[in-house]
Amino acid sequence: MSIPHRSEKSQARPVRKGLHPRNQHNQGYDFPALVTSHPALASHVKPNVHGDLSIDFADPLAVKTLNAALLNRHYNIVDWDIPEGALCPPIPGRADYIHYMADLLEVGPGLEQRSIKLLDIGTGANGIYPILACQIYRWQCVGSDINPQSLENVATIIANNPTLKERFTLRTQHDKNHIFEGIIQAGEFFDVSVCNPPFHASLDEALKGSRLKLNNLARSRGEQKVKTKSPTLNFGGLEAELWCKGGEQLFLKKLIRESKVYSTQCRWFTSLISKADHVKPAKKLISKLGAVDIREIEMKQGNKVTRVLAWTFI
């Protein structure tokens, strides 16, 4: 299957600013190679206004197909798919989180990783953090979620990939008022927990965020602003994935308070924090609860800066 001609200008793919040194996506996307690995991507690849091969990042199907290609080529994952409307994670940024967790645990490349155990709170329909941790570092992973349909989708991905069957298990959270309770079992110990909290307080707020994202994409391509009042969530997101009562700040408070209860059963608790204003109060609460170490890890991808907050009581 062929793809559009690539101009000479696009031959040299720029290094992505700030990605972790071990991140396979530091050199950007090699679209010809990705299409070879995953031919379904070909119909979505075309030159952008700069003459470089790209996809329409405002198109949910294009983004999902790119993810499937990236997971196939770089992580040996086949048949990755998500239901319509589910959160479609940016693979380079998600891989960065896992690489920084390896640094936090002081485990480097080439070392035996199979004894490391990771818990993903809210693994969603994509299961991306455990998938990457299993494939990059060979960790043992548990993914939890409150949505049975999301877990069913991840179970299908696991069933289609033998390497995941040995390392990735799923657990259902039956109580919306709890995060770790009912998931971490008696006598069980995790080296690290990861989480990408719902960062909106309502569907309306999530749609406004998507509209802003689409307008930024349009502006970067020299196009008109998005006029529709209800844009498609281009990176998707079911209710439990993108919004919850109280939004990110309230979810973080619950996560931090409950981490204290399981302080002896997890070495490092961590969470992405999308809003910089939420970092200081989160640190204050963690300190108040008696954590012995708190770390803020900054991750960069181009001009975008995200942060992970990590804390331990051990």
N, C-alpha and C positions, 0 to 999 in steps of 0.2 A: 504494500500500500504506500502510495507516494504522499509527500507533504509539500507545501508551497516552497518555492525556491528561497533560499536564505541569502541575503545580500552579504557582500564582503564585510560590510560594517558590523554585521552581527556574528562574524566568525569568532571573535574573542569575547567570551562571556565574562562580564565583570564579577569580581569577588563580591559576595554579599557582605556588606559592612557589619561587623560585629557578631556574626554567628560563631558558636563555639568552635575552637580549632579542630575538634574531631567530627564536626558535623559534615556529613557527605554532601550537603547542599551549598557549601561555601562558594562554589563556582557557578551558582545559578542553575537553571534548568537546561539540560541538553535535550531539546525537543526531538531531534532526529532519533537519538538513542531511545528516548521514552516511547516514541511511536513504534519503533522496532519491537520493544518489549510488550507494548500494549496497543495494537493497531487501532482500537476503537478511539484513541485520542486523535488520530489523524484529521478527522473532520472538524475538530475544534481548533486546530493550529493554523495560524495565519500571521503574516507580518503586521506589526503594529505601526503607529504613525512614525516611529523611529526606524522602521525597516528591520526590526528584530522579530524573530519568531516568538509568538506568545499565544495566549488564549484570552477569551473574554471573561475576566474575573467577576463580572456581574451576572454571568450565566451559571446557575447552580449545577446544571448537568456537566458543563465544561469543567468546573472546579472539581466535581466528584470524579470525573474521568481522569483528570490530572492526578488526583490523589491515588486512584487505583494504579495508574502507571508508575508513579513514584514508589509505591509500596511493592509493586512487582519487581521493578528494576533494582532498587537499592536494598530491599529487605526480604526478598523472596517470598512475598505474600501474594497468593492468587485469590481471585474471586472476591476481593474486598468490595463491599457494597453497603449502602445505607438506605433506609426507607425515605421516600419523598418527605421533605420537611425536617429531616434530622440534621443535627449540627455536623458540618463538614469542616474538619479541622485543617489548618495550614500545617502541612507535614514538617517543613523546616523548623518552625517555631516549637512544635511539639517535641521534635527530636532534641532541640536545644535543652528543654526542661530535663529530659532524661540524662543527657550528658552532664548537666550541672549537678544532678542528683548523684551521679557516679563520683564527681569531684567531692561533693559533700560527704559521701561515705568513704572517701579516700581509696577508691578502687580504680586502678588505671587500666588501660587497654592491655590485653594479653594475659591478664591475671584470671585465675579461676573465679567465675562469677556465680556459679550455680547455687551457692549457699545464700545469696542475697534474696530477700523476700520483700516485694513491693505491694502496697495496697493502693488501689486507685478508687477514690471516692467519687461516685457519679461518673462511671465509665461511659455512659451514654450508649447510643446505638453504634458508635464507631470503634470503641475499645482501643483507641489509638495509643494511649500511654503504655498499657501492658504489652500491646503488640510490639511497639518499638523497644521496650525494655527486654522483652523475650528475644527479639531478633538481634539487637545490637550487643547486649551484655549477657544473654542467657539466664536472666534472673527468673525466679519463681514469682508469679504474679497472681493477685486476686483482684477482680474488678467487681465493684458493688454498684447497684442502681435501684431506684425505687420504681422504675418503669419496666414491667415484665416484657413488653414488646421490644424495648431496647435490648434487653439481655438475650432475648430470642434471636435477634439479628446477630449479635456478637457470637452467640453459640454456633450459628451457621458458619461464620467466618472461621472460628476455631476448628469446626468439623472439617472444613476444606483445607486446612493447613496442619499437617501432622506435627510439625515442630511446636506449634502452639498447644496442641493437645497435651503435651507432656508438662507444660509450664504455666498455662493460663486457665484459672478456674473462676467461676462466676457465683455471686451471692446476691440474693434479693433483699433489699431493705424494705421491711414491711411497715415501718413506722415513720411517717414523715417528720415526726418531732425528734428523731434521733439520726445520728450520722455514723458513729462507730458502734453503738450498742446494737446487738443483733448481727453484727458483721464480724468484729474481732471476737474470736472464740476463747474460752477459758484455756489458759496455758499456752496460748499462741503468741508469737513474737514476730513483729515486722521490723525490718531495718529502716524503712521509709514509707510514708504515705504521701501521695500526691493528690492534688485536687484542682480542678478548673471550675470555680464556683459559678452559679448563675449570677450574672452581673446586672440584670435588670429587675425592677420591682413589678413590672407588668408587661403584658403583650404590647400595649401602646408604646411604652418606653422602648421596647425591643425594636418595634417597627421604625420609630424615630431614629434609632441608632443605625439601622440598616439603610434608611434613606440618606443619612449623612455619609455612610460608607460608599453608597452608590454615587452620590454627588462628587465625592473625592475622586473616585475612579473615573467618572466622566470628565472632571476637570483636568485630570492628568492626561486624558486623551484629546483634550481640546473640544469636548462635546458639550451639549446643553445639559442643564441640570435635570434631574429626574422630577417630573411633575406629578406623577401619580401619588395619591394619598396613602396607598397601601402597597408599597413595593414588596417584591418577593424577598424573603430573607436569603440573600445570595450565599451565605455560608450556613443557611438552615438554622435549625434549633427548635426542638420540641419544648414543651412547657418546662419540664424539670431541668432541661439543659441550659436555657437562656434566661429564664426569669423565675422568681419566687417571691413570696411576701417579704417585704423588707429589703429585697435586692441583695447585692453583694455584702454590704456592711452587716446586716443582720445575720446572714449565713455565716460570715466569718466569726462573729461573736459566738454562735452556736458551735461551730467547728473548734474554736479555741477552748471554750469552756469544757466541752466533752473530751477534748484531748487530755485534759488534766486527769480525768477519770481513768484513762488508759495509759497514763504516763509511764508505767513500767512495761508496757507491751509493745511500744514502738519507739525506736531510737530517735528518729527525726520525723516530726510532723511538718508538712509543707503545704503551701497553697499559692497559686497564682493570685495576684491582686491587680485588677485592671485599672482601678482608680487610685492615683497617687495619694489623694486625701485620706484614704482608708488605711494607709500604712501606719501612721503615727498612733492612732487609737488602738490598732491591733497590737502593736508592739507594747503599748502601755498595759493592755489587758494580759498579754502573755507574761510580762514581767511581774504583774500583780499576782498571777497564779503560781509563780515560783520557778519558772523556767531557768535553767542554768546557762543556756546559750541561745541567743537569738541572732539570726543572720538574714540580711536582705541581699538577695542575689539579683543583679540587674542583667537583663538579656536584651540584646539589640538585633534588629533585622532591618537594615537600611535606616530610615529615619524613625522607625517605630521602636519604642522602648517599652518593655514589659518587665515586671518584677515578680520574684518568688520570695515569699517570707518563709523562713525555716526556723523551727524552735525545738528544743529538747529539754526534758526534765531529768535526763540520765547523765 
